[in-house]
Amino acid sequence: MLHSRKLLYINEIARAGSIRKAAARLNVASSAINRQILALEEEIGAPLFERLPRGLRLTAAGELCIEHIREVLKNYERLEGRIRSLRTQQAGKIRLVTTVGLAAGPLPEIIARFQSEHPRVFMQLRNDAGTMTVNPVLSGEVDIGLGFNIPATPGIRTLGNFDIPIGVVLPPGHPLIASGPINLADIVQERLVLAQQGTSLRDVINLAMARLDVHIEPVLETNASEMLKKLVKSGAGVTMLNPLDVITECRQGELVFRPIAEPHARHQTMKLFARARTPLDSATSLFVEYLLAELAGLVQELQAKGHIAMERSVAI
């Protein structure tokens, strides 16, 4: 490498929280890593890690260093990519983190179409739960993130926003389908299979149901959207998701989505985001533009079906 191996060691210790775990991941002796860290701390003149009984934690000086180190490593990776492209046909690398639901929903088709148009671009897709999608973007492990209900976070910039209301997902032939938009009072009379308490989706569902002043008693809870969809298909109950979660199944006639009848029904904000101070390379910028256009097209499709109110989506 063009820079010290110490940077890799510090970065991995910060991720793992201990020298032993970092050494195992890097396949290096713990003593060798410890010597390098001590030497760097002496060179800088300040401790980088606080030694705790159950591991290591970055000091204030360590936090400053890790931000610089990750930027250096990211820039070096870009340099490697450019040099590699001189020798191979690869034209770029895109690293994306998203939720399990989006990864199992509309994203695969979007990515497949993009790669058919740009076959020399390599893509790496990672799945994380809910708001945890922010962490790998902040750390520089990935370039961009796509998720729901992402809070305003220092160091994160928004590339695009879409407001997607939740609704009811039913099996074909269910009696409530004929009624069009469904009242919340009718939903609570059904056998409900819902997102697990503590998930961002369940928080939105609870807020929507709060106005009924009725205790919700689902027959099953899970944090896996794929399981919810399979349960509805099997006739185990009905669920509440956003229409993007089930757009593929609805197109194939396997499930039916109906919006909530109540005005001002709760929604999930889908956000595409990146690190605030890190410029996107050309391949990632190209994909961001493509992805926003594709998502806008999906939103228009859902609007045409009456699943999303016309005023409730926006791309930045």
Buried (B, 14 or more C-beta within 10 A) or exposed (E): EEEBEBBBBBBBBBEBBBBBBBBEEBEBEBEBBBEBBEEBBEEEEEBBBEEEEEBBEBBEBBEBBBBEBBBBBBEBEBEEBEEEBEEEEBBBBBBBBBBBBBBBBBBEEBBEEBBEEBEEBBBEBBBBBBBEBBBBBBBBBBBBBBBBBBEEBEEBEBBBBBBBBBBBBBBEEBEBBEEEBBBBEEBBEBBBBBBBEEBBBBBBBBEBBEEBEEEBEBEBBBBBBBBBBBBBBEEBBBBBBBBBBBBBBBEEEBBBBBBBBBEEBBBBBBBBBBBEEBEBBEBBBBBBEBBBEBBBEBBEBBBEEEBBBEEBBEEE
